[in-house]
Amino acid sequence: MWLKITQNYSPNFSTPKRIKKKIKYIIIHYTGMKNELSALNRLTNYKSKVSAHYFIKKNGKILNLVPDLYEAWHAGISNWKNIQSLNRYSIGVEIQNSGHENFYEKFSGKQIKSVKKLLRFLTVRYRVNRRNILGHSDIAPYRKKDPGEKFPWKELAKLKLALWHKLDEKKLKQYRHKKINSSEENKFFINLQKIGYTRVQLKRHAIKKRLIVKAFQRRFRQSLVNGICDKECLILSQNLLKS
């Protein structure tokens, strides 16, 4: 597999070097900025205090901003399973896209082709499990929406580059909008916690609960992101635990 990567230095990273086996996760982001130049300037400006290891341009060109063995500043306050602050254990990949706050467009075919190549390369080099290839909204559901419902997780899963369910989507859709009782809702959130999502106290945090459901839907039910947990979501969560 031929992979061309261009160096484009960012000063925004932590020292000292990490050991190779410490890298367990790959986190996918979109830039959320209207144009590519502004996004790249922000990721390489020391005043911004943000960066990523890789930046994928609209034309598919891959830039390496921070060497893999240094901790880039891309995840922020984050949580997955029993791990806090994913920066320490991950590689961050930023993809140029204007995002939900601007005009959230489809990722270009060239971008997705480069994402596939880069993920193949990184998963082999660092032995990253496909379950550990995550979106920013997975690890920071209260703050982030990226890479969003237009990112092709299912397509990546076919190449064993992401987690996906093993259900017939046409049959599954019949359970959409079907209400579940409180016991089933509790089960759904327990399933999410087992998958890796942060824990939320259901009776006290209605807004947080809705945001976690949206994060789950942006990842695994991309055709409808409404923040409402229904029978379809419950069945999806159960199947993902078996996948």
NUTORDO-310678 format. One line per 8 residues: for each residue x, y, z of C-alpha. Coordinates in Angstrom, 1 decimal, padded with zeros to 4 digits, m for minus. Layout:
N
X:Y:Z; ...
This chain:
243
000.0:000.0:000.0; 001.4:003.3:m001.1; 000.8:006.2:001.3; 002.1:009.7:000.6; 002.3:012.0:003.7; 003.6:015.5:003.6; 005.2:017.1:006.7; 003.7:020.4:007.9
005.0:021.2:011.4; 002.7:022.2:014.4; 004.4:023.3:017.6; 001.3:022.2:019.6; 002.3:019.0:021.3; 003.5:017.6:024.7; 006.8:016.2:025.5; 008.5:013.8:026.2
008.0:011.1:023.6; 005.5:008.3:024.3; 006.3:004.7:023.9; 004.8:003.0:020.8; 002.6:000.6:022.8; 000.9:003.4:024.6; m001.0:004.4:021.4; m004.3:002.5:021.7
m006.8:004.8:019.9; m007.4:006.7:016.8; m009.7:009.7:017.0; m011.5:011.1:013.9; m012.4:014.8:013.8; m013.6:017.3:011.3; m012.1:020.8:011.5; m015.4:022.7:011.8
m014.0:025.6:009.9; m015.2:027.1:006.6; m012.0:026.9:004.7; m008.9:024.7:004.7; m006.3:027.5:005.1; m008.0:028.8:008.3; m008.2:025.3:009.7; m004.5:024.6:009.0
m003.4:027.9:010.4; m005.2:027.2:013.6; m003.8:023.7:014.0; m000.2:025.1:013.5; m000.5:028.3:015.5; 001.1:028.0:018.9; m001.5:030.5:020.3; m004.4:028.2:019.5
m003.1:025.3:021.7; m004.8:022.8:019.4; m003.4:020.3:016.9; m003.7:016.9:015.5; m001.2:014.3:014.2; m002.7:014.3:010.7; m004.7:016.7:008.5; m006.6:015.5:005.4
m007.3:018.2:002.8; m010.3:018.3:000.5; m008.2:016.9:m002.3; m007.1:013.9:m000.2; m003.6:015.1:000.5; m002.4:014.0:004.0; m000.3:016.3:006.1; 001.6:015.1:009.2
001.5:018.0:011.7; 002.8:016.2:014.9; 005.0:013.1:015.0; 003.0:010.0:016.2; 005.1:009.5:019.3; 004.3:012.9:020.7; 000.9:013.8:022.3; m001.0:016.2:020.0
m003.8:018.4:021.5; m006.9:017.2:019.7; m009.3:015.4:022.1; m009.6:017.9:024.9; m011.7:016.8:027.9; m012.6:013.3:027.0; m013.6:009.9:028.3; m013.9:006.4:026.9
m014.4:003.3:029.1; m012.1:003.8:032.1; m009.7:006.2:030.3; m009.7:010.0:030.9; m008.0:012.5:028.5; m007.6:010.4:025.3; m004.8:012.7:024.0; m002.3:010.6:025.9
m003.3:007.3:024.3; m004.4:008.3:020.8; m003.6:009.6:017.3; m005.8:012.5:016.1; m006.9:012.8:012.5; m008.5:016.0:011.4; m010.5:016.1:008.1; m011.4:019.4:006.5
m015.1:019.9:006.7; m017.0:023.1:007.6; m019.0:021.2:010.2; m022.5:021.5:011.8; m022.0:025.2:012.8; m021.4:026.2:009.2; m022.4:024.2:006.2; m021.9:020.5:007.1
m021.0:019.0:003.7; m020.3:015.4:002.6; m016.7:014.3:002.9; m015.0:014.1:m000.5; m014.3:010.8:m002.1; m010.6:011.6:m002.1; m010.7:012.4:001.6; m012.3:009.1:002.4
m009.9:007.2:000.2; m007.0:008.8:002.2; m008.8:008.1:005.5; m008.8:004.4:004.6; m005.2:004.3:003.6; m004.1:006.2:006.7; m006.2:004.0:009.0; m004.8:000.8:007.5
m001.3:002.2:008.0; m001.8:003.3:011.6; m003.8:000.2:012.7; m001.0:m002.1:011.5; 001.8:000.0:012.9; 000.3:000.5:016.4; m001.9:m002.6:016.5; m005.0:m000.5:017.1
m008.2:m002.6:017.5; m011.0:m001.4:015.3; m013.2:m000.9:018.4; m010.7:001.8:019.3; m011.2:003.9:016.2; m013.6:006.5:017.4; m015.2:009.9:016.6; m014.6:013.0:018.7
m018.3:012.9:019.6; m017.9:009.4:021.0; m015.3:010.5:023.6; m016.7:014.0:024.2; m020.5:013.8:023.5; m021.4:016.8:025.6; m019.2:019.1:023.6; m018.6:017.7:020.1
m020.5:016.5:017.0; m017.7:015.5:014.8; m017.1:013.8:012.5; m020.9:013.6:012.4; m023.5:011.6:010.7; m022.1:012.1:007.2; m018.9:010.2:008.0; m019.0:006.7:006.5
m018.4:004.5:009.5; m020.3:001.6:007.9; m018.0:001.8:004.8; m014.9:001.7:007.1; m016.3:m001.2:009.0; m016.5:m003.3:005.8; m012.7:m002.9:005.7; m012.4:m003.8:009.4
m011.5:m000.2:010.2; m014.4:000.6:012.5; m017.1:m001.1:014.6; m020.5:m001.6:013.1; m023.6:m003.7:013.9; m024.5:m006.9:012.1; m028.2:m006.3:011.7; m030.5:m006.1:008.6
m031.1:m002.3:008.4; m034.4:m002.7:006.6; m035.8:m005.0:009.3; m034.3:m002.9:012.0; m036.1:000.2:010.8; m039.5:m001.2:011.8; m038.5:m000.6:015.5; m037.8:003.1:014.9
m039.9:005.5:017.0; m041.2:002.5:019.1; m041.1:003.7:022.7; m039.3:001.7:025.4; m040.0:001.6:029.1; m037.7:002.9:031.8; m036.2:m000.5:032.5; m035.3:m000.8:028.8
m033.9:002.7:028.8; m031.7:001.9:031.7; m030.5:m001.2:029.8; m029.7:000.9:026.8; m027.5:003.3:028.8; m025.8:000.4:030.5; m025.0:m001.0:027.1; m023.6:002.3:026.0
m021.4:002.4:029.0; m020.1:m001.2:028.2; m019.4:m000.1:024.7; m017.3:002.8:026.1; m019.5:005.9:026.4; m019.4:008.0:029.5; m021.9:007.2:032.3; m024.8:009.6:032.9
m027.3:009.8:035.8; m030.6:009.4:033.9; m032.8:011.1:036.4; m030.6:014.1:037.0; m029.2:015.0:033.6; m031.8:015.0:030.8; m029.7:017.2:028.5; m026.6:015.1:028.9
m028.7:012.0:028.3; m030.0:013.4:025.0; m026.5:014.4:023.9; m025.1:010.9:024.5; m028.0:009.4:022.5; m027.2:011.8:019.7; m023.5:010.8:019.7; m024.5:007.2:019.5
m026.9:007.9:016.7; m024.4:010.0:014.7; m022.2:006.9:014.8; m024.6:004.0:014.4; m027.9:005.3:013.2; m026.9:008.1:010.9; m030.2:008.5:009.1; m032.0:009.9:012.1
m030.2:011.8:014.9; m032.9:013.0:017.2; m031.6:012.3:020.7; m034.5:010.0:021.5; m033.8:006.5:022.6; m036.3:004.1:021.0; m036.5:000.3:020.4; m034.2:000.6:017.3
m031.4:002.2:019.4; m031.8:m000.5:022.1; m031.5:m003.3:019.6; m028.5:m001.6:018.0; m026.7:m001.3:021.4; m027.3:m005.0:022.2; m025.9:m006.1:018.8; m022.8:m003.9:019.1
m021.9:m005.6:022.3; m021.9:m008.9:020.5; m020.0:m007.6:017.4
